[in-house]
């Protein structure tokens, strides 16, 4: 029983290539002569941190499988085919490495346990996959062979649900860039849970030159390595002067199918930080994101270059979420502010919404999509998207062009988009589609959009709608009207703009000794002339008026 070490995925500046439960020391081996007596569908407390070897035991097809308080690594290239449900509970772990197959005909539940799949050829869940109560799933990709865009495939027939501080860690192959593709019907990511591919992209080079790995690799310098690039260029390094340039940008902004690159090395074998991984999710129906999906680059150490942000590539029919939801592919920070290694450039995020299966396949294959439209704000899902940089390291003040650059992010669709704007601002509450783009329409759909006017009354001011106008995405006018309901047919991507004016409330009052023409009280737009008349009573003389007008 050689319990695993506890250092985490990094030791100094090195990224580990094995998950937490295998970090540092690996499991000891247990060799058994046969499976009789212990091989059963429900195993409780039998193995603790054991690398199990049984001669001739290379495959198993139980009806169900449940592990409780049991951690076991099966032989490499093992074929595990469970006919129905799989359950891993707290303090349980199942590990299979080296071109293994793992299929489950029913539901797969990781409830506080850990499932580690190293370079699997296939992972299939025939029902729902649920991670809860701190469950962990690690999938370490095979290299891509050029025939497929992904290195490993995880297929979930129904829904994937991640909640209760549970996480999925998709590892890209650190020298080839092969990554894991997840397919499912629906996706639910709850708060404090999600996908974490931070530093799980292109890794540091064990042998060869001192540059990093990946197309946007940072470059070697004896004293200060440069940062890696991806969606944005990596930062230059500085030591007594500018040393080497940062890594370049690469891959497609709309189809980011590569992980982030690693930073440049310095002398003494100190490698640059790893790039962020690739989180590739193909969701047939709806994706709901209240948690985190991150593929951030690593911070450099000992003056080496930082890793670039990785990529998040999400395809779904519809997307929902909250402001707690985060998609991030941020560049890693450099160290030693002023004189230091280069920081990493931002990565790439692309969220494809409402595309048919044929359009998705063409998009991934690089075939042109005439109706593909990109936009930056998806109003039904107020998520946070970040491809920023963390520009510590070299001082880029006045030298912005040498510094790390932000990455790219966009929503995209081939459906018709209705974008609702407000002029001079987003006043009132348009319904049923609010302000922003709504990419949820087929051709020739009749649209009705309405506002209530007046709106936004506060402190004697309000907004009144004076009409609407339609234009195409190029700004060419289509039609307009002066009422508060717009009805039209969506034959192309259209921008509906509601036009507003401001109104001010006039209130005339008087003290004793006279009257005013209070019938003029009401709301008036700016620039309108209103006559206020004061009539003195017998025995009184008009003195002055006061208020939110010049006194006189």
Secondary structure as UniProt FT lines:
FT   STRAND          10..11
FT   TURN            12..13
FT   STRAND          14..15
FT   HELIX           20..22
FT   STRAND          28..32
FT   TURN            36..38
FT   STRAND          42..44
FT   STRAND          50..54
FT   TURN            55..56
FT   STRAND          59..60
FT   STRAND          65..68
FT   STRAND          71..73
FT   TURN            76..77
FT   STRAND          79..82
FT   STRAND          86..89
FT   TURN            90..91
FT   STRAND          93..96
FT   STRAND          101..104
FT   STRAND          108..112
FT   STRAND          114..118
FT   STRAND          122..125
FT   STRAND          129..132
FT   STRAND          136..140
FT   STRAND          152..156
FT   STRAND          159..162
FT   STRAND          167..171
FT   TURN            174..176
FT   STRAND          180..184
FT   STRAND          186..189
FT   TURN            191..192
FT   STRAND          194..196
FT   TURN            198..199
FT   TURN            215..216
FT   TURN            267..269
FT   STRAND          278..283
FT   STRAND          286..289
FT   STRAND          292..294
FT   TURN            302..303
FT   STRAND          311..316
FT   STRAND          318..321
FT   TURN            323..324
FT   STRAND          326..328
FT   STRAND          348..353
FT   HELIX           357..365
FT   TURN            370..371
FT   STRAND          373..375
FT   TURN            379..380
FT   STRAND          384..386
FT   TURN            397..398
FT   HELIX           400..402
FT   STRAND          408..413
FT   STRAND          416..423
FT   STRAND          436..441
FT   TURN            443..444
FT   STRAND          445..450
FT   STRAND          455..458
FT   TURN            459..460
FT   STRAND          461..472
FT   TURN            473..474
FT   STRAND          477..481
FT   STRAND          485..490
FT   STRAND          494..506
FT   STRAND          514..516
FT   HELIX           518..520
FT   STRAND          522..525
FT   TURN            526..527
FT   STRAND          534..536
FT   TURN            538..539
//
